[in-house]
Amino acid sequence: MTELDPDAQRVLDLIRESGRPPYETLEPPVAREFYRKARGVLQPDPPEVAEVRELSISREQGALPLRLYRGLGTEAGAVLPALIFFHGGGWVIGDLDTHDVVCRKLANLAGVAVIAVDYRLAPEHKFPAAVDDCVQATEWIAAHAEALGVDRARLAVGGDSAGGNLAAVVALIARDRGAPRLRFQLLIYPATDLAMDQASHHQVTDGLPLTHATMTWFGDHYLRGPADQRDWRASPLRASDLGGLPPAYVLTVGFDPLRSEGEAYVEALRRAGVPTEHRHFERQMHGFITMGRIIAAAETAIEGAAAALRSALRSGGTG
């Protein structure tokens, strides 16, 4: 039987020693604060980038904050390809700051702009609020590409966990609407089926930061009711047609209740003719890319994702 990576085990030991209770035993505001505090312990220091710019979309539902990063070494004034990034956290926790280091590293390693989206969280804002925000942000970025210094012809979407779910859904909606024409989707241990009945949900049941019980807690807060589990905007694996989507890079890990649905999404994309690269870290656990201060493999994972992103966005474009 495969053993958990020793670095990941050290994180589990730190969580146990800290006395942090499982997220599913907490109220969302308390869970958010625990998650924010953990990032300072688990993430490396934020690397320098060429530029960080705070942005905001004004709208009736309230401002939608964004954060734009330009990779170190990119020329000032150059029109850059861009990754639109949606953070993880089960649609309930997480924000621009919890994924700041990941966004900076992707911008630097891929030589692109990364625009992170601070979408509305559940349970205050139930499904499909997060989907609506991410679609609106993607369309707004494409419409304002010139002012942002990014190339609307070289846009990608991506994210981890719940953010990977949202990126997959945005790619589907953009395909159906015919715009913006996305070049790539970067899906890091994505949630793809909120029915949560795939094999790994029955295998990863305790002792890890994300278990089936935690996912159930997230899903109960995010969805309006059981019927939403069958909506492809919540469960992209249930979309009737995955054809015509942009090429995908999908990362999965062995110790993860979402492993099986991530693998199933890879196979579904390939059956639909979508070029899909699958990278699997058998000895890692869900969430490890934001634990790079302790888990060395986080850097390897981000480097691989950035290389795929850079390759996909390297050529073409009109600015």
Residue pairs with C-beta under 8 A, 6 or more apart in sequence:
2 254
2 282
2 283
3 283
4 12
4 255
4 283
4 284
4 285
5 283
5 284
5 285
5 295
5 297
7 294
7 295
7 296
7 297
8 255
8 283
8 284
8 285
8 288
8 291
8 295
10 294
11 42
11 209
11 285
11 288
11 291
11 294
11 295
12 207
12 208
12 209
12 285
14 41
14 294
15 38
15 209
20 34
20 38
22 211
22 213
22 214
23 31
23 34
23 35
23 90
23 93
23 214
23 217
23 218
24 213
24 214
24 216
24 217
26 34
28 92
28 93
28 121
28 122
28 123
28 124
28 221
31 92
31 93
32 92
32 93
32 94
32 95
32 121
35 89
35 93
35 94
35 98
36 95
36 97
36 98
39 97
39 98
39 101
39 290
41 293
42 290
42 291
42 292
42 293
42 294
43 101
43 290
43 291
43 292
43 293
44 101
44 292
44 293
45 101
46 100
46 101
46 104
47 72
47 101
47 104
47 105
47 108
48 72
49 69
49 70
49 71
49 72
49 104
49 107
49 108
50 70
50 71
50 72
50 73
50 74
50 76
51 68
51 69
51 70
51 76
52 67
52 68
52 69
53 67
53 68
54 65
54 66
54 67
55 65
55 66
55 67
55 68
55 115
55 148
56 63
56 64
56 65
56 66
57 63
57 64
57 66
57 136
57 137
57 140
59 136
61 120
64 117
64 118
64 119
64 120
64 133
64 136
64 137
65 96
65 118
66 115
66 116
66 117
66 118
66 137
66 141
67 96
67 100
67 103
67 115
67 116
67 118
68 113
68 114
68 115
68 116
68 148
69 103
69 104
69 107
69 113
69 114
69 115
69 116
70 80
70 107
70 113
70 149
71 80
71 107
71 108
71 109
71 110
71 111
71 112
71 113
71 114
72 107
72 108
73 108
73 111
74 80
74 111
74 112
74 113
77 149
78 149
79 149
79 150
79 151
79 317
79 319
80 111
80 112
80 113
80 149
80 150
80 151
81 112
81 113
81 150
81 151
81 154
81 155
81 156
81 183
81 313
81 314
81 317
82 112
82 113
82 114
82 115
82 141
82 145
82 148
82 150
82 151
82 154
82 155
82 156
82 313
83 106
83 107
83 110
83 112
83 113
83 114
83 115
83 155
83 156
83 157
83 158
83 186
83 309
83 313
84 115
84 117
84 134
84 137
84 138
84 141
84 155
84 156
84 157
84 158
84 167
84 170
85 99
85 102
85 103
85 106
85 114
85 115
85 116
85 117
85 157
85 158
85 159
85 163
86 116
86 117
86 119
86 134
86 157
86 158
86 159
86 162
86 163
86 164
86 166
86 167
86 170
87 94
87 95
87 96
87 98
87 99
87 116
87 117
87 118
87 159
87 160
87 162
87 163
88 94
88 99
88 159
88 160
88 161
88 162
88 163
88 164
88 188
88 287
88 290
89 95
89 98
89 121
89 161
89 162
89 163
90 161
90 162
90 214
90 215
90 217
90 218
90 221
90 222
91 121
91 122
91 127
91 130
91 162
91 165
91 218
91 221
91 222
92 121
92 122
92 123
92 217
92 218
92 221
92 222
93 121
94 121
94 162
94 163
95 118
96 116
96 118
98 290
99 116
99 160
99 163
99 290
100 116
101 290
101 292
102 160
102 289
102 290
102 302
103 114
103 116
104 114
105 299
105 302
105 306
106 112
106 114
106 302
106 305
106 306
106 309
107 113
107 114
109 302
109 303
109 306
109 307
109 310
110 306
110 307
110 309
110 310
110 313
111 310
112 309
112 310
112 313
113 148
113 149
113 150
115 137
115 141
115 148
115 150
117 133
117 134
117 137
119 129
119 130
119 133
119 134
119 137
119 166
120 129
120 130
120 133
121 130
122 129
122 130
122 221
122 222
123 221
123 222
126 222
126 223
126 224
127 222
127 223
127 224
127 228
127 231
127 233
127 234
128 231
128 233
128 234
130 162
130 166
130 222
131 166
131 169
131 170
131 173
131 233
131 234
134 157
134 166
134 167
134 169
134 170
135 170
135 173
135 174
138 155
138 157
138 170
138 174
138 180
138 182
139 179
139 180
141 148
141 150
141 155
141 180
142 152
142 155
142 179
142 180
145 151
145 152
145 155
145 319
146 319
151 317
151 318
151 319
152 180
152 318
153 181
153 183
153 316
153 317
153 318
153 319
154 183
154 313
154 316
154 317
155 180
155 181
155 182
155 183
156 182
156 183
156 184
156 185
156 186
156 246
156 309
156 312
156 313
157 167
157 170
157 171
157 174
157 182
157 184
157 185
157 186
158 164
158 167
158 184
158 185
158 186
158 187
158 188
158 305
158 309
159 165
159 166
159 167
159 186
159 187
159 188
159 190
160 188
160 189
160 190
160 287
160 289
160 290
161 188
161 189
161 190
161 191
161 210
161 258
161 286
161 287
162 191
162 218
162 222
163 188
164 186
164 187
164 188
164 189
164 190
164 191
165 190
165 191
165 192
165 234
165 236
167 185
167 186
167 187
167 190
168 185
168 187
168 190
168 192
168 236
168 265
169 232
169 233
169 234
169 236
170 182
171 182
171 185
171 245
171 246
172 232
172 236
172 239
172 242
172 245
173 233
174 180
174 181
174 182
175 182
175 244
175 245
175 246
182 246
183 246
183 247
183 312
183 313
183 316
184 246
184 247
184 248
184 249
184 308
184 309
184 312
184 313
185 245
185 246
185 247
185 248
185 249
186 248
186 249
186 305
186 308
186 309
187 248
187 249
187 250
187 251
187 262
187 265
188 251
188 289
188 301
188 305
189 251
189 252
189 253
189 256
189 258
189 259
189 262
189 286
189 287
190 250
190 258
190 261
190 262
190 265
191 215
191 258
191 261
192 235
192 236
192 237
192 258
192 261
192 262
192 264
192 265
193 229
193 235
193 237
193 238
193 261
193 264
194 219
194 222
194 223
194 228
194 229
194 234
194 235
195 229
195 230
195 235
196 212
196 215
196 216
196 219
196 229
196 257
198 260
198 261
198 264
199 260
200 256
200 257
200 258
200 259
200 260
200 261
201 212
201 215
201 257
201 260
202 212
203 257
204 210
204 211
204 212
204 255
204 256
204 257
204 259
205 211
205 212
205 213
205 257
206 213
208 255
208 285
208 286
209 285
209 286
209 287
210 256
210 257
210 258
210 285
210 286
210 287
211 257
212 257
214 257
215 257
215 258
219 229
222 234
223 229
223 234
228 234
229 235
230 238
231 238
232 238
232 239
232 240
236 242
236 265
237 261
237 264
237 265
237 268
241 272
242 268
242 269
242 271
242 272
242 274
243 272
243 273
243 274
244 272
244 274
245 269
245 272
245 274
246 274
247 274
247 275
247 276
247 277
247 312
248 266
248 269
248 274
248 275
248 276
248 277
249 276
249 277
249 279
249 305
249 308
249 309
249 312
250 262
250 265
250 266
250 269
250 276
250 277
250 278
250 279
251 262
251 278
251 279
251 280
251 281
251 301
251 304
251 305
252 258
252 259
252 262
252 263
252 266
252 278
252 279
252 280
252 281
253 259
253 280
253 281
253 282
253 284
253 285
253 286
253 288
254 280
254 281
254 282
254 283
254 284
254 285
255 283
255 284
255 285
255 286
256 262
256 285
256 286
257 286
258 286
263 278
263 280
266 276
266 278
269 276
270 276
277 308
279 301
279 304
279 305
281 288
281 297
281 301
283 297
284 295
284 297
284 301
288 295
288 297
288 298
288 301
289 298
289 301
289 302
290 298
291 298
292 298
292 299
292 302
